[in-house]
Structures are given as C-alpha cells and as structure tokens.
Amino acid sequence: MDSTELDAHRKVVKTRSGQISYLDFGAGRPVLLIHGLGTCNYLWRNLIGRLSGEYRLLAPDFPGHGASPVDPAQELTLTAFAEVIEDFLDALGLPSVDLVSNDTGGAITQIFAARHPERLRTLTLTNCEAHDNIPNEEFRGTVELARRGELVAFAAQLTSNFAIARSPRSLGANYEDPAYLSDEMIATYLGSAAGTPEAAANFQRLLAGLDAAELLAAEPGLRTLQVPTLIVWGTADLHFEVSWAHYLRGLIPGAYAVVELPGAKLHFPDERAAEFAEILREHWSLHPPGADDA
C-alpha cells in the first residue's frame, strides 16, 4: 500500500492537543496503531493492508510527525504524547480500543496505559523502551546531538542523501534488509521529522527532552495493569534487547506471553507485517469485543 492509497483514507480531527491527522480503514472492532519517534502512521501500511477487512484500524500521526502539525510552543514530551492518545480517543468518541505500539510509541503507550487502563481492551507492545532504558544506548548519540543543538544539521545530511539514510548506520539499522527501505519510505519518515528547518528544530526539541523519569513514573500503574497484554519482540533489534520484553512481562500483571521473532529488528511490524498480523488475530480472538465497542 503506497502513500496515495493511504491518503485516500486520511482524516483530520481537532483535539485538545491540536489537529491530528490519522488513517481510518475498515469497520468494526477499533484498533489503535501508535508509531514511534521519527516515523509516522506510514509504518503501519502493510499491517493495515492485512487487517482492514476485519477490524477498524486507526493510525494517528503524533504532532510533528507525518501530517500532524506542531505548534512551536507545544509541549513535546512522552507524557504530552500520552495525552494526545487520550484526546484522540475522546475526539472520536471511542471508549476503549485494542492498542498496538512500536518503538518509543511503546513508552508513550505505557504512560497512557498506567493512567487510563479502562481505555484499553487489549495491549500489544513491540520493541520499545522500558524502565530507565531511555534514551537507549544505540540512540543516545542522536539524543546527545539534539541536546547540543546539532541535530538539525545532521538531519539535513540524511534528507539530502538517501544512501546515508538507508545505511545500517541510520534508518537501515531498524530493518533486517536495509534495501527494503524505499525512497518513498525514507522521504515520508524524514520529510515529517526533518523535511524543513522548522520541522527539524521541533524534532530536535523533542529528542533533547527525552527523560527516563516520565517512564519510571508510570511503573506503579503498570504494576497493577490487568489489561490482557501481549509482548512481541524482534530478537535482532540493536536498540532493545529481548531482556526488556521479559522485564515488561514481569512488570505488567496482565502480560501473558512474550512472542520472540528471531532475526527481526525494530520496525518488524512493517517488514514482517504478514507474520505480525497472524499473531495479533490470535491475541484478539482470546478477548472478544464487548457491546460498547464502536
């Protein structure tokens, strides 16, 4: 599914967190797909293609990502983005959803889940931060660039040279096969986060403010979270070792399984969407929707 097909299903909703662009596919049981930092809802296109005939799939762009604008004065923190999820569900009138997240979207989701467990029918976490692993060691250099105010110049190098962006030292590190990253994918991801000096400055501000304290503050709520939670983890991810998947299973009472995907990397929900779709179908079949689901 390319960007033209996706844009045919793109909508915009006004929320307390600003205007949010989102994809809306299918009908029935609502599933919310949450991307990480530096990507956008384009990450979910292959999963949407696999599941949209069975579920209603909603994939918002966080502010400053994809097609969602960001105000220069807007707070850009993990907690603020967790509030975006709440505001998005309120704006669409959705009391609860099945939520699937990837990368730092998983950290944001943990904060949201700790605050609003009643909004989740099920939760699926894929490779993401946990406990104090933020910024993770592999990503720490990029965050330090942001904190020194040097990320804007670095981002300009990536946007002007897709070969660098595709390399295993950049976005290619998140895929088993870096060649899988098409020019359209790179342009979509980099365009929203760093396509203009203003966008790059906002993204720099976001990364510079990453703080493990926000995620640690969610742990008391996660320790009582009874929401049926599945953890799916790529074993070859350079950012998040498999040990963090088992940490999350031990932390969340509702977590009932860790599914390991040998050889998979950070963005496997895109690269291995067919396999992931089957895992999600089984997960959701164990927890049928209630009468109140939209």
Stockholm file with secondary structure:
# STOCKHOLM 1.0

chainA/1-294         MDSTELDAHRKVVKTRSGQISYLDFGAGRPVLLIHGLGTCNYLWRNLIGRLSGEYRLLAPDFPGHGASPVDPAQELTLTAFAEVIEDFLDALGLPSVDLVSNDTGGAITQIFAARHPERLRTLTLTNCEAHDNIPNEEFRGTVELARRGELVAFAAQLTSNFAIARSPRSLGANYEDPAYLSDEMIATYLGSAAGTPEAAANFQRLLAGLDAAELLAAEPGLRTLQVPTLIVWGTADLHFEVSWAHYLRGLIPGAYAVVELPGAKLHFPDERAAEFAEILREHWSLHPPGADDA
#=GR chainA/1-294 SS CCHHHHHTTEEEEEETTEEEEEEEECCSSEEEEECCTTCCGGGGHHHHHHHTTTSEEEEECCTTSTTCCCCTTSCCSHHHHHHHHHHHHHHHTCSCEEEEECTHHHHHHHHHHHHCGGGEEEEEECSCCCTTCCSCGGGHHHHHHHHTTCHHHHHHHHHHCHHHHHSTTTGGGGSSSGGGCCHHHHHHHHHHHHSSHHHHHHHHHHHHTCCHHHHHTTHHHHTTCCSCEEEEEETTCSSSCHHHHHHHHHHCTTEEEEEEETTCCTTHHHHTHHHHHHHHHHHHHTSCCCTTCC
#=GC SS_cons         CCHHHHHTTEEEEEETTEEEEEEEECCSSEEEEECCTTCCGGGGHHHHHHHTTTSEEEEECCTTSTTCCCCTTSCCSHHHHHHHHHHHHHHHTCSCEEEEECTHHHHHHHHHHHHCGGGEEEEEECSCCCTTCCSCGGGHHHHHHHHTTCHHHHHHHHHHCHHHHHSTTTGGGGSSSGGGCCHHHHHHHHHHHHSSHHHHHHHHHHHHTCCHHHHHTTHHHHTTCCSCEEEEEETTCSSSCHHHHHHHHHHCTTEEEEEEETTCCTTHHHHTHHHHHHHHHHHHHTSCCCTTCC
//
